Amino acid sequence: MRVFPLDKVFQLLEPGPVVLLATSRNGRDNVMTMSWHMMMDFMPPRIACVVSEGDYSFRALRDTRECVLAIPTADMAALVTDIGNCSGADRDKFREFGIGRGKAAKVRVPLIEGCVANIECRVTDDALVERYDLFVLEGVAAWADEAWPELESTAVPRRLPRTLHHNGDGTFRTDGEFIDQKARMVKFPEFL
């Protein structure tokens, strides 16, 4: 093994998939690209995410305490990058990039059309926001494209829409093939 620079460790652990975080404040919708997030609990689904105070979306998330996490597909890589390379402080990204808005059921934030899934969320814990810009979200409704396999399916999906995973340096990976290990999942059969 060779020495690896500490300032690049995030590139080894960069979570995925990349998501689009939609917010709405004072009647103005915004969307940002985000890859610093992680699952914290199964049910209700809890997700931790870092939204920097320097991001335009920070104030909307802090004030309204709600958002939508949308999962774009690999063919949306250029759009995902373009959204992440500008600020909603000085532009309407939905209009500029032609992003379609869907109607959410439980939050006042639009779903993002064209994504493989959307998760409506509310902030449930902001104790670490001032220190780490870390919000804890709870999913309150979720939507998946028809292309996503049925959750009850016992077969390994063969043609899922591919998602993006940021390497932290301007490059992305896409997810690959599935490896079926369901028969070995004896400790948590309720999640099969």
N, C-alpha and C positions, 0 to 999 in steps of 0.2 A: 504494500500500500504506500501511497505517497501523502505528504502533508497536503491538506486541503485548506484553503483560506477561510477563516471564520466569517469574513464578511460575505461569503458566498454560500454558507450553509443553508440559507433559506431556499436556494435553488435545488437542494437535495430533498427538502421536505415540503416544498410548495404544494399545498393541497389542491385538489381538483374535485369536480370540474370548475372551470372558470364560470362565474355567474354574472348576471346583470342585476344590479340592485336598483329598483325603481322606488322613487319617493315622490311625494306631492306635498307642497306647502304653499299656503296662500293662493290656491288655484293654479299653481305652476308645477307641472310634472317634470321630473328629471330622471336620468338613468346614468349609472356609472358602471364600469367594469370592476370586478372584485375577484380576487383569488385567495385572500386570506380569510378563510372561514373553516369551521369544522363542526361536525355533529357532536352533540353533548349527551343526548338522551333519545330513546326510541319514541316513547309516547307519554305525554305529548312530545312531538318532535321539537327538540331544542337545538339551536344552532348558534354558535358564537361566531362573531365576525368583527374584523377591525375596519373601522371607517375613520380615517384620520380627520382631526379637527380642521385640517387644511382643505379637505374635500368639500365641495359645495353641498353634497348630500348630507354631510354631518349635521348641519343645523336642522334640516327637515326631519331627519331620523330622531334627533334629540327632542325636537319640539312636538312632533306628531306621534311619535312612538309606534310607527307602523311603516311597513315597506312590503315590497314583493321581491322575492329572489327568483329569477328566471334562468333556466339552464339553456344556453344557446348550443346549437350543433356545430360541428367542425366546419361546415360550409359557411358559417357566419364569422369566420376568423377575421376577415378584413373589417367587418362592422364592429366586432368586439374590440379590435385594436383602435379603430377610429373613435369609438365612444370613450375609450380609456385615455386617449391623447388630447382631450379637450375638456373644458370645464363648463358645467351648466350655469355658472355665474354669468357668462356672457353669450350664451347661445341656447336655443331650444333644440336639444338633441333629437327629440321625437320628430319634430318637423324637418330639421336639417337632414336627418338620415332616413326619413320615411318609415319610421318605426310605428307599426300598428298598435293601437291600444285596445285591450279587452276589458270587459267589466268584471271587477273583482266582486266576490260575494260578501266578504267580511271586513275589508279595509277600504279606505278612500284613496287607493293607489291603483293605477292601471296595471293589468296583466300585460305582458309583452308578447305580442303575436309573433309567430314564427319560431318561437323557442319550443323545445321538446317538453318542458315542464315549467310551471309557475307555482310558487309557494307563497301564499299570503301569510305575513308574519306581523307579530306585535312584539315590541320590546318588553321583556319581563324583568330584566335586571340591567341596570346601568351603573352599578357600584364601581366598576373598573374603567369607566369611560374617561374620567379625568386623568387617571394614571396611565392607562394603556390604550385608550380609544377603542376599548372592547365592549361591544354590545352583546347581550344574550337575547336571542329572539326565540319566540315560540310560534311554530306553524299552526295556523288556525283554519286553513283550507289549502287544498292542493289540487292542481290540475295537470293532466298529462296528455300529450298528443296521442292520437289514435295509433301512431307508430310504436308507442311504448307498449311492451307486452303486458298482458293481464297479470296482476299480482298473484292470482291464484294458480297461474300456470306452473306445472311441475317440469315442463321442458325448459332446457336452457335456451334463452333467446338467441337466435342465430343472426338476426339482422337488426340490431338496435341502432337507432340514430347515434352516430359517433359524437362524443363531446370533446371539448378542448381542455387541456391541462397545461397551465403556464409554467415555463421553466424558470421564470424570474429574470430572464435576460432578453426578452423580446422574441423568444422562440416558444413554440407550443408543441405539445405531443397530443395525439389523439388516443382515445382508449382502444384497446385491442380485443383479441378474442377472449371468450369466456372459458373458464376452466370450471367444470362442474364438480364440486366437492360436497354437494348436498347430502349424500349418503354418509359422509363422515361427520356431519354437523350434529352430533349426538347431545352436546351440552345445551344447545338452545334450539330445540326443534320448533318452538313457537314462531321463530323468525323465518322458517322455510316457506 
